[in-house]
Amino acid sequence: QDGPQRKKRKSEAGAADKQLDILAIGTAVGSILLYSTVKGELQSKLDGGHDSRVNCVRWHQESCCLYSCSDDKHIVEWNTQTCKVKCKWKGDNSSVTCLCISPDGKMLLSAGRTIKLWDLETKEVYRHFTGHATSVSSLMFTTVKPTNESKPFDGITGLYFLSGAIHDRLLSVWYIRSDRKEKNAVMFFTVTDEPTFVDLTVSEVKEEPVKLAVVCRDGQLHLFEHILNGYCKKPLTSNCIIQIATPGNDGDSTPKPVPILAAAFCTDKQSLLLVYGNTLQPIIEKVSLNTSESHICLVRDIQKVLSLKTDAAVTKVKTPVVNSDAKVLVPGIPGHSTAVKTPALGKEKKKNKRKPGETEESIEERLGALDIDVSKVKTPGGLPQTDSFAVLLVQGLESNDAEILNKVLNTRKENIVKNTVARMPIHAVIPLLHELTKRLQGNPYSASLMVRWLKSVFTLHASYLSTLPDLIPQLGMLYQLMESRVKTLQKLSRLHGRLFILVTQVAASQTVQEVLEVNQAAKLVYEDDSSEEEGSDDEMIGDKDSDENWDEDEEKEEQSDEQDMTVEKEINGDSDLEPENESEEE
């Protein structure tokens, strides 16, 4: 970043000179390193401001203040002389990805999903701007003075600024109004792919056009030249597209494209600095271009330049001395942990002081001491260890690994599916939909599992999908598959109902037949003759006893009745009655 630009007093001159050579570097752990480019060493370290990775760092134009934003949703104002936090406030509900300071140094633009304009004195939001569906990756002011010079200038009203977002092929231009009515972009620049690097020439006069250089992910450079004069409905296309390719050699006659990594305007605003080639060994070249042509292809032979550099560097290679306490960092996705075996000091001493009688260590044992411990990296299922299913899913889609995709997509838990789709990057949404469509088309029985993923993707990423211009051809096959299934659903439901009635009737008739055919006859009857004879004799004896007892009881009752009658007759004096009456009484 450029240092202070205004004139300073003699007391401030020393501090300004020191500040010019400082490079601020944000790290993934939340600290900021201040590196002196003149001394070639680390000058100081800023700690205690952020808890997560630093996304953007911006110097203030007129002081030694430094502004930084992070994934922890906060913006921090640093004092680089004392290396302490001057002020810290919450910038957004999600991670803050980009910052830009206004030309007068009194306002600050911050962006995550939405763009906010802050007053640096009060730390309050001055304006809101909404329009990007993804995180903003670039912010910069395009004008330093308002186009309408009749009104008094307060330092911010009437200025234009530019913003670009990840996975968005449109660069938006915003206008800062005095009122809060308009919050949408007034102009758009369209490019062929996601912008990775943006540079522009600031318009200082009303009639001066803004020149814009945009490097895309596909390696092309787009040049725009436009006068900012209000609202423009149609997106503006580039005036010139620049590409770099290799010359066709005798062995390989087809030229190969060389990706452009970055581009910046020089101070004369006419020539460009191009950075192209390999990211490890980039080539920087100053080019003067004639932008009257719509398409320019520069032919550069990279192999000769790289071969000369590598040949000269081979003789200067030095093997670094690694201390046993040093921690080895393995490149890869954050979250992967690989344990590296370091040989103990005792073994080294024994190896140096080997006795003549001892056997030398085999090559296999030596290689085993240098090997990476694979058992800690791999899980029982044989897949690499990751923090989440989202990393696995992206790896499987990029490498087209069926084993990883089956491991992830065969998940039946709704929470895991939702969290995976929410955490996956947006550029993997379309490949995931293609993979789900292919599985539905090739294996219809997996529809119950794939539909869960489709539901989560359409629910969580509907805003991104609606911004794609070629969405209809992308999802045409999936729509046809779903439409054919829905058409047969009514017929299948009718057939299912009829079959269900038939099956229930057959089952009911079978149960009725089983009940009627029950045989009630005894399957086994056991008879014993001796027991029956004894039982009959006992019955006969019992009957005889009962008959005799019955006769005796009757005779006793008759005798008692006769005695009672004679007593009554004697009392009443009716003893000499007729024999007929007597018999009746009896």
Disulfide bonds with the S-S distance in Angstrom:
none
